[in-house]
Amino acid sequence: MTKWKELLYLLKQAAIYGHTSSLLAWDVQTYMPKDAGPGRDGIFAFMATKTAEKLQNPRVGDILAELADDAELDQNQRRFIARMTDICQRTRAVPLGLVRALAEATSRAEREWRKARKTSSFAMFLPHLIEVFSLVRAKADAIGFSDHPYDALLPDFEPGMTAKMAKETLLPLRQPLSELVRLIGSKPAPEHAFLKGYFPPERQLLLAGIVARRCGFDFDQGRLDQVPGHPMTITTGPKDTRITTRLFPQEMSPGLFAAIHETGHALYCQGMDSLFDWVFLDTGLSMAIHESQSRMFENIVGRSLPFWKFFFPTLQAMFAPSFDDVSAEQLWKAVNVVKPSLIRIEADEATYNLHILLRMELEMAMLDRSLNPADLPEAWNAKMEEYLGIRPDNDANGCMQDIHWSHGYCGYFPTYALGNLLSAQLWATIEQEIPGLADEIARGNLGSLLEWLRKNVHQWGPVYTLPELTQQVTGQPLNPEIWLAYINNKYAQVYDL
């Protein structure tokens, strides 16, 4: 057995535990009996500990060191070696006891978060939030950092990223976005009352499946389910990527666009190079790249006029007579109405990144202990008022709306905004390289787009960082001005600015 094959064999052992844990996480969302939750805590802890044990195997470290300068490996294999070396070093820094404790705590916290959110009881969730943040901070201390504990955690989701880099890239967005939202607020909003009504969930799910399939999602290698909780994409192994969405009978848009968002994630997973099947990075390295795909399909594609020129007749037929007196252009404008909202995943493109800045600042403050978790609701509400001019009516619509903190995913939120920036930058390149793409989408042909993404983005998931992929594909570093130009141009058309 060559060293490369031995490495893949050893990493497959870690991946098996990881994918099994993912399958159980999907089951928690979908079919697990209500009272089975506490029994899962120990299972998740076992899986997380075994995954870490496999990555901490000294033989894995030895092979990675031996292959680091192997001239027989191609460029992508060498990149992969570098990525896994960093991951294994970080994994070795965290004691297995802490890994186990964090897995148990987050499994318990997610379950209690779901219960507490139903009654908007922050007091019920608070002990679990405190426990999770204490353990996450202990993890940051174990890994080590020089400036801020965020620096130790961000690389779990965005290799090479630091708190300083995230703030320098994202915080300057606040002023131009606030100015754009104020300008839009001075204009009459397009008619959108027809988005409310009664839309049978079973038909919504059917429409979501039709759209996902047209975008390129392979249902022979995945599935789509309705869940009461947070929409997700979960890969449970090669050729098995599952997406979920949450549906509301009184409104069609949230569930459909959540499904399109998750479809973007799933397409990325389904398009990765099979060379990396069953290795630890087979679901992707950079969550910003991941989010660029979900946000691209949700917003740049899914909220575009060409998209609705094609899908509008299907929508009219499935939900007659709700859209009988509406045109495709009216629907396009309606799904792009800007209105500050309490819920992040329902936010429009102009305000979405403001939601991210708020969360980034608050989780950084809880990590460096300048914000007591007990004071989170008031801090959240104050920032919502400062950033968006609205105040949550309860904590379920405020600081308890996201699943991320119950999972201990501190450092994930910035990747949404970074993904937004990358999506527009990739799109600018796509439009140059695929002339007539808008016309193709209007005819329901997304094949050229998916082929381009497979070639330039998806297959590189396990090996390229955000800066590397951005430079390679677009010819320049990540440039927020491209996204700002995109967003200003879009709303100039929607609102006749």
C-alpha positions as CSV (number, residue, x, y, z in Angstrom):
1,M,0.0,0.0,0.0
2,T,1.4,3.4,-1.0
3,K,1.6,6.1,1.7
4,W,-1.1,8.1,-0.2
5,K,-3.5,5.1,-0.1
6,E,-2.7,4.4,3.5
7,L,-3.5,8.0,4.4
8,L,-6.9,7.8,2.6
9,Y,-7.6,4.5,4.4
10,L,-6.9,6.1,7.8
11,L,-8.9,9.2,7.0
12,K,-11.8,7.1,5.8
13,Q,-12.1,5.7,9.3
14,A,-12.5,9.2,10.7
15,A,-15.0,10.0,7.9
16,I,-17.1,7.0,8.6
17,Y,-17.7,8.2,12.2
18,G,-18.3,11.7,11.0
19,H,-20.8,10.6,8.4
20,T,-22.6,8.3,10.8
21,S,-23.0,11.2,13.2
22,S,-24.4,13.3,10.3
23,L,-26.9,10.5,9.5
24,L,-28.0,10.6,13.1
25,A,-28.3,14.4,13.1
26,W,-30.5,14.1,10.0
27,D,-32.6,11.6,11.9
28,V,-33.0,14.0,14.8
29,Q,-34.5,16.5,12.4
30,T,-36.8,14.2,10.6
31,Y,-37.9,10.8,12.1
32,M,-36.4,10.4,15.5
33,P,-39.0,9.6,18.2
34,K,-39.6,12.6,20.5
35,D,-38.3,10.9,23.7
36,A,-35.1,9.5,22.1
37,G,-33.1,12.7,22.3
38,P,-31.3,12.1,25.6
39,G,-30.0,8.8,24.4
40,R,-28.5,10.4,21.4
41,D,-26.2,12.7,23.5
42,G,-23.9,9.8,24.4
43,I,-23.9,8.5,20.8
44,F,-22.9,11.9,19.4
45,A,-20.2,12.1,22.1
46,F,-18.9,8.7,21.1
47,M,-18.8,9.5,17.4
48,A,-17.1,12.9,18.0
49,T,-14.5,11.3,20.2
50,K,-13.8,8.4,17.8
51,T,-13.5,10.9,14.9
52,A,-10.9,12.9,16.9
53,E,-9.1,9.8,17.9
54,K,-8.7,8.7,14.3
55,L,-7.3,12.2,13.3
56,Q,-5.0,12.2,16.3
57,N,-3.5,8.8,15.3
58,P,0.3,9.4,15.2
59,R,0.5,7.4,12.0
60,V,-1.7,10.0,10.3
61,G,0.7,12.7,11.4
62,D,3.7,10.7,10.2
63,I,2.3,10.1,6.8
64,L,1.3,13.7,6.3
65,A,4.8,14.8,7.2
66,E,6.3,12.2,4.8
67,L,4.0,13.3,1.9
68,A,4.4,17.0,2.4
69,D,7.3,17.2,-0.1
70,D,6.5,14.2,-2.2
71,A,7.2,15.2,-5.8
72,E,5.0,12.4,-7.2
73,L,1.9,14.0,-5.8
74,D,0.0,16.4,-8.0
75,Q,-0.9,19.9,-7.0
76,N,-4.3,19.1,-5.6
77,Q,-2.9,16.2,-3.6
78,R,-0.3,18.5,-2.1
79,R,-2.9,21.1,-1.2
80,F,-5.0,18.3,0.4
81,I,-1.9,17.3,2.5
82,A,-1.4,20.8,3.7
83,R,-5.1,21.2,4.7
84,M,-5.2,17.9,6.5
85,T,-1.9,18.7,8.3
86,D,-3.5,21.9,9.7
87,I,-6.7,20.1,10.7
88,C,-4.9,17.3,12.4
89,Q,-2.6,19.7,14.3
90,R,-5.7,21.6,15.5
91,T,-7.4,18.3,16.4
92,R,-4.4,17.1,18.5
93,A,-4.5,20.3,20.5
94,V,-8.0,19.6,21.9
95,P,-8.1,16.9,24.7
96,L,-10.5,14.0,23.9
97,G,-12.3,14.7,27.2
98,L,-13.2,18.2,25.9
99,V,-14.3,16.8,22.6
100,R,-16.6,14.4,24.4
101,A,-18.0,17.0,26.7
102,L,-18.6,19.5,23.9
103,A,-20.4,16.9,21.8
104,E,-22.6,15.9,24.7
105,A,-23.3,19.5,25.6
106,T,-24.2,20.6,22.0
107,S,-26.5,17.6,21.5
108,R,-28.3,18.4,24.7
109,A,-28.3,22.2,23.9
110,E,-29.9,21.7,20.5
111,R,-32.7,19.6,22.0
112,E,-33.3,22.2,24.7
113,W,-33.1,25.0,22.2
114,R,-35.9,23.5,20.2
115,K,-38.1,23.2,23.2
116,A,-37.3,26.6,24.6
117,R,-37.8,28.3,21.2
118,K,-41.3,27.0,21.0
119,T,-42.2,28.9,24.1
120,S,-39.7,31.7,23.6
121,S,-38.1,30.8,27.0
122,F,-34.6,32.2,27.0
123,A,-34.3,31.2,30.7
124,M,-34.8,27.6,29.7
125,F,-32.0,27.8,27.1
126,L,-29.6,29.9,29.1
127,P,-27.8,27.2,31.1
128,H,-27.1,25.3,28.0
129,L,-25.9,28.4,26.1
130,I,-23.5,29.1,29.1
131,E,-22.2,25.6,29.1
132,V,-21.6,25.5,25.3
133,F,-19.8,28.8,25.2
134,S,-17.7,27.8,28.2
135,L,-16.6,24.6,26.4
136,V,-16.1,26.4,23.1
137,R,-13.9,29.0,24.9
138,A,-12.0,26.1,26.5
139,K,-11.5,24.6,23.0
140,A,-10.1,28.0,21.8
141,D,-7.8,28.1,24.7
142,A,-6.5,24.6,23.9
143,I,-5.9,25.5,20.3
144,G,-4.3,28.8,21.2
145,F,-4.6,32.3,19.9
146,S,-2.7,35.6,20.1
147,D,-5.4,38.3,19.7
148,H,-8.9,36.9,20.2
149,P,-10.4,33.5,20.9
150,Y,-12.3,33.9,17.6
151,D,-8.9,33.4,15.9
152,A,-8.8,29.8,17.1
153,L,-12.4,29.0,16.1
154,L,-12.8,30.7,12.7
155,P,-10.5,28.2,10.9
156,D,-12.9,25.4,11.7
157,F,-15.1,27.0,9.1
158,E,-12.8,29.3,7.1
159,P,-9.1,28.2,7.1
160,G,-6.7,31.0,7.5
161,M,-9.3,33.5,8.6
162,T,-8.8,35.7,11.7
163,A,-11.1,38.0,13.6
164,K,-9.2,41.0,12.3
165,M,-9.6,39.8,8.7
166,A,-13.3,39.1,9.1
167,K,-13.9,42.5,10.7
168,E,-11.8,44.4,8.1
169,T,-13.7,42.7,5.2
170,L,-17.3,42.8,6.6
171,L,-17.7,45.8,8.9
172,P,-17.2,48.4,6.1
173,L,-20.3,47.0,4.5
174,R,-22.5,48.5,7.2
175,Q,-22.5,52.1,6.1
176,P,-23.3,51.6,2.4
177,L,-25.9,49.0,3.2
178,S,-27.6,51.3,5.7
179,E,-27.6,54.1,3.2
180,L,-29.1,51.7,0.5
181,V,-31.8,50.6,2.9
182,R,-32.7,54.2,3.8
183,L,-32.9,55.1,0.1
184,I,-35.1,52.1,-0.7
185,G,-37.3,53.0,2.3
186,S,-38.0,56.3,0.7
187,K,-39.6,54.6,-2.3
188,P,-42.9,52.8,-2.5
189,A,-42.5,49.1,-2.2
190,P,-43.6,46.9,-5.1
191,E,-46.9,45.1,-4.6
192,H,-46.4,41.9,-2.6
193,A,-49.6,41.2,-0.7
194,F,-50.2,38.2,-3.0
195,L,-47.3,36.4,-1.4
196,K,-49.6,35.8,1.6
197,G,-52.6,33.5,1.5
198,Y,-52.9,29.7,1.8
199,F,-50.4,27.5,0.1
200,P,-50.7,23.8,0.9
201,P,-47.4,22.5,2.4
202,E,-47.5,19.3,0.3
203,R,-47.7,21.5,-2.9
204,Q,-44.9,23.7,-1.6
205,L,-42.7,20.7,-1.1
206,L,-43.5,19.4,-4.5
207,L,-42.6,22.8,-6.1
208,A,-39.3,22.8,-4.0
209,G,-38.5,19.4,-5.5
210,I,-39.3,20.5,-9.0
211,V,-37.0,23.6,-8.6
212,A,-34.2,21.6,-7.0
213,R,-34.3,19.0,-9.8
214,R,-34.2,21.7,-12.5
215,C,-31.2,23.3,-10.7
216,G,-29.4,20.0,-11.1
217,F,-29.9,18.3,-7.7
218,D,-29.7,14.5,-8.2
219,F,-32.4,12.8,-6.3
220,D,-30.8,9.4,-6.9
221,Q,-28.0,10.8,-4.6
222,G,-30.1,12.7,-2.2
223,R,-33.5,13.6,-0.9
224,L,-35.7,16.6,0.3
225,D,-37.7,16.6,3.5
226,Q,-40.0,19.0,5.3
227,V,-38.9,19.7,8.9
228,P,-40.3,21.9,11.7
229,G,-36.9,23.3,12.6
230,H,-34.0,25.0,10.9
231,P,-33.4,24.0,7.2
232,M,-30.2,22.1,6.6
233,T,-28.0,20.2,4.1
234,I,-26.4,17.1,5.5
235,T,-24.1,14.7,3.7
236,T,-24.0,11.2,5.2
237,G,-21.5,9.7,2.8
238,P,-20.6,9.6,-0.9
239,K,-23.7,10.0,-3.1
240,D,-25.9,10.8,-0.2
241,T,-26.7,14.5,0.4
242,R,-30.0,15.3,2.1
243,I,-31.7,18.7,2.3
244,T,-34.5,19.9,4.5
245,T,-36.8,22.9,4.5
246,R,-39.4,24.4,6.8
247,L,-42.8,25.3,5.2
248,F,-45.4,27.8,6.2
249,P,-49.0,27.3,5.0
250,Q,-49.7,31.1,5.0
251,E,-46.7,32.1,2.9
252,M,-44.8,30.3,0.1
253,S,-41.6,32.3,-0.1
254,P,-39.7,31.3,3.1
255,G,-39.9,27.6,2.5
256,L,-39.1,27.8,-1.2
257,F,-36.1,30.0,-0.9
258,A,-34.8,28.0,2.0
259,A,-35.0,24.9,-0.2
260,I,-33.2,26.7,-3.1
261,H,-30.5,27.8,-0.6
262,E,-30.0,24.2,0.6
263,T,-30.0,23.0,-3.0
264,G,-27.0,25.3,-3.7
265,H,-25.2,23.6,-0.8
266,A,-26.2,20.2,-2.0
267,L,-25.1,20.8,-5.6
268,Y,-21.7,21.8,-4.2
269,C,-21.4,18.5,-2.3
270,Q,-22.6,16.4,-5.2
271,G,-20.0,18.0,-7.5
272,M,-16.9,17.4,-5.5
273,D,-14.0,15.3,-7.0
274,S,-14.7,11.6,-6.2
275,L,-11.0,11.3,-5.5
276,F,-11.8,12.6,-2.1
277,D,-14.8,10.4,-1.3
278,W,-14.6,9.0,2.2
279,V,-12.0,11.4,3.4
280,F,-12.4,14.0,6.1
281,L,-12.8,16.9,3.7
282,D,-15.3,15.3,1.3
283,T,-18.0,17.9,2.2
284,G,-15.8,20.9,1.6
285,L,-13.0,22.9,3.2
286,S,-14.3,26.5,3.1
287,M,-17.8,27.3,4.4
288,A,-17.6,30.7,2.6
289,I,-17.3,28.9,-0.7
290,H,-20.1,26.6,0.4
291,E,-22.3,29.6,1.3
292,S,-21.4,31.3,-2.0
293,Q,-23.2,28.4,-3.8
294,S,-26.3,28.4,-1.6
295,R,-26.6,32.2,-1.7
296,M,-26.0,32.2,-5.4
297,F,-28.8,29.8,-6.1
298,E,-31.1,31.4,-3.6
299,N,-30.6,35.0,-4.6
300,I,-28.7,35.6,-7.8
301,V,-30.5,32.8,-9.6
302,G,-33.7,32.2,-7.6
303,R,-34.7,35.8,-7.1
304,S,-33.9,36.8,-10.7
305,L,-36.4,37.7,-13.4
306,P,-35.2,35.1,-15.9
307,F,-35.7,32.4,-13.2
308,W,-39.3,33.5,-12.7
309,K,-40.1,33.8,-16.3
310,F,-39.6,30.1,-16.5
311,F,-41.1,28.9,-13.2
312,F,-44.0,31.3,-13.0
313,P,-46.5,29.2,-15.1
314,T,-45.7,26.3,-12.9
315,L,-46.3,28.4,-9.8
316,Q,-49.6,29.7,-11.2
317,A,-50.8,26.2,-12.0
318,M,-49.9,24.7,-8.6
319,F,-51.4,27.5,-6.5
320,A,-54.3,28.7,-8.6
321,P,-56.0,31.1,-8.2
322,S,-53.5,32.8,-6.0
323,F,-51.4,34.2,-8.8
324,D,-54.0,34.5,-11.6
325,D,-53.8,38.3,-11.7
326,V,-50.0,38.5,-11.2
327,S,-47.2,38.7,-13.8
328,A,-43.8,37.1,-13.7
329,E,-42.2,40.6,-13.4
330,Q,-44.6,41.5,-10.5
331,L,-43.6,38.3,-8.7
332,W,-39.9,39.0,-9.3
333,K,-40.2,42.4,-7.7
334,A,-42.3,41.0,-4.8
335,V,-39.7,38.4,-3.8
336,N,-37.1,41.2,-3.8
337,V,-39.0,43.6,-1.6
338,V,-36.7,45.2,1.1
339,K,-38.1,45.3,4.6
340,P,-36.0,45.0,7.7
341,S,-37.1,41.6,9.3
342,L,-36.5,39.9,12.6
343,I,-35.6,36.5,11.0
344,R,-32.2,36.2,9.3
345,I,-33.1,33.4,6.9
346,E,-36.1,35.4,5.7
347,A,-34.1,38.6,5.2
348,D,-33.7,40.3,1.9
349,E,-30.3,40.7,0.2
350,A,-30.0,44.4,1.3
351,T,-30.4,43.7,5.0
352,Y,-29.1,40.1,5.3
353,N,-25.4,41.0,5.9
354,L,-26.5,43.4,8.7
355,H,-27.9,40.3,10.5
356,I,-24.5,38.6,10.1
357,L,-22.5,41.6,11.5
358,L,-24.8,41.6,14.5
359,R,-24.2,37.9,15.2
360,M,-20.5,38.1,14.6
361,E,-20.1,41.0,17.1
362,L,-22.2,39.3,19.8
363,E,-20.5,35.9,19.6
364,M,-17.1,37.5,19.7
365,A,-18.2,39.4,22.8
366,M,-19.5,36.3,24.5
367,L,-16.2,34.5,23.7
368,D,-14.0,37.2,25.1
369,R,-16.3,37.5,28.1
370,S,-17.2,41.1,27.6
371,L,-20.8,40.0,27.2
372,N,-22.4,37.8,29.8
373,P,-24.7,35.2,28.0
374,A,-27.4,36.2,30.5
375,D,-27.4,39.7,28.9
376,L,-27.7,38.4,25.4
377,P,-31.4,39.2,24.8
378,E,-31.0,42.9,25.6
379,A,-27.7,43.2,23.7
380,W,-29.4,41.5,20.7
381,N,-32.4,43.7,20.8
382,A,-30.3,46.8,21.1
383,K,-28.2,45.9,18.1
384,M,-31.3,45.0,16.1
385,E,-32.7,48.4,16.8
386,E,-29.3,50.0,15.9
387,Y,-28.7,48.1,12.7
388,L,-32.2,47.5,11.4
389,G,-34.5,49.9,13.2
390,I,-36.7,47.1,14.6
391,R,-36.9,45.3,17.9
392,P,-37.9,41.6,18.4
393,D,-41.2,41.0,20.1
394,N,-39.8,37.9,21.8
395,D,-36.6,35.9,22.1
396,A,-37.7,33.2,19.7
397,N,-37.7,35.9,17.0
398,G,-34.6,37.4,18.4
399,C,-31.5,35.8,20.0
400,M,-32.9,32.2,19.9
401,Q,-33.8,32.0,16.2
402,D,-30.6,30.4,15.0
403,I,-29.4,26.8,15.7
404,H,-25.7,27.6,15.4
405,W,-24.9,28.5,19.0
406,S,-26.6,25.4,20.4
407,H,-24.2,23.5,18.1
408,G,-21.2,25.5,19.3
409,Y,-20.7,26.8,15.8
410,C,-18.9,30.0,16.9
411,G,-17.2,31.5,13.8
412,Y,-19.7,30.2,11.2
413,F,-21.8,33.3,10.8
414,P,-19.2,35.4,9.0
415,T,-19.0,32.8,6.3
416,Y,-22.6,33.7,5.2
417,A,-21.5,37.3,4.4
418,L,-18.2,36.2,2.9
419,G,-20.2,33.7,0.7
420,N,-22.4,36.6,-0.4
421,L,-19.4,38.5,-1.5
422,L,-17.9,35.6,-3.4
423,S,-21.2,34.7,-5.0
424,A,-21.4,38.1,-6.8
425,Q,-17.7,38.0,-7.7
426,L,-18.1,34.5,-9.2
427,W,-21.3,35.6,-11.0
428,A,-19.5,38.5,-12.7
429,T,-17.0,36.0,-14.1
430,I,-19.8,33.6,-15.1
431,E,-21.6,36.3,-17.1
432,Q,-18.4,37.0,-19.0
433,E,-17.8,33.3,-19.7
434,I,-21.3,32.2,-20.5
435,P,-22.8,34.7,-22.9
436,G,-26.6,34.6,-23.0
437,L,-26.9,32.9,-19.6
438,A,-30.0,34.9,-18.7
439,D,-31.8,33.7,-21.7
440,E,-30.8,30.1,-20.9
441,I,-32.2,30.4,-17.4
442,A,-35.4,32.0,-18.8
443,R,-35.8,28.8,-20.8
444,G,-35.2,26.6,-17.7
445,N,-31.8,25.6,-18.8
446,L,-29.4,25.8,-15.9
447,G,-27.1,23.1,-17.3
448,S,-24.4,25.5,-18.5
449,L,-24.3,27.2,-15.2
450,L,-24.0,23.9,-13.3
451,E,-21.3,22.7,-15.7
452,W,-19.3,25.9,-15.1
453,L,-19.6,25.6,-11.4
454,R,-18.6,21.9,-11.4
455,K,-15.5,22.7,-13.4
456,N,-14.4,25.9,-11.6
457,V,-15.8,25.6,-8.0
458,H,-17.4,22.3,-6.9
459,Q,-14.7,19.8,-7.7
460,W,-12.1,21.8,-5.7
461,G,-14.1,21.7,-2.5
462,P,-11.7,19.7,-0.4
463,V,-8.5,21.5,-1.4
464,Y,-9.0,25.3,-2.0
465,T,-9.3,28.0,0.6
466,L,-11.5,31.1,0.0
467,P,-8.5,33.3,-1.1
468,E,-7.1,30.6,-3.4
469,L,-10.3,29.8,-5.2
470,T,-11.3,33.5,-5.5
471,Q,-8.0,34.4,-7.1
472,Q,-7.9,31.3,-9.4
473,V,-11.4,31.7,-10.7
474,T,-12.0,35.5,-10.8
475,G,-8.4,36.7,-11.3
476,Q,-8.4,38.9,-8.2
477,P,-8.8,38.8,-4.4
478,L,-12.2,38.9,-2.8
479,N,-13.6,42.4,-3.5
480,P,-16.6,43.6,-1.6
481,E,-17.2,46.4,-4.1
482,I,-18.3,43.8,-6.7
483,W,-21.1,42.6,-4.4
484,L,-22.1,46.2,-3.5
485,A,-22.3,47.0,-7.2
486,Y,-24.4,43.9,-7.8
487,I,-26.8,44.7,-4.9
488,N,-27.1,48.4,-5.9
489,N,-27.8,47.5,-9.5
490,K,-30.4,44.9,-8.6
491,Y,-32.4,47.2,-6.3
492,A,-32.1,50.1,-8.8
493,Q,-34.1,47.9,-11.2
494,V,-36.6,46.6,-8.5
495,Y,-37.3,50.0,-7.0
496,D,-36.6,52.2,-10.1
497,L,-34.0,54.1,-8.1
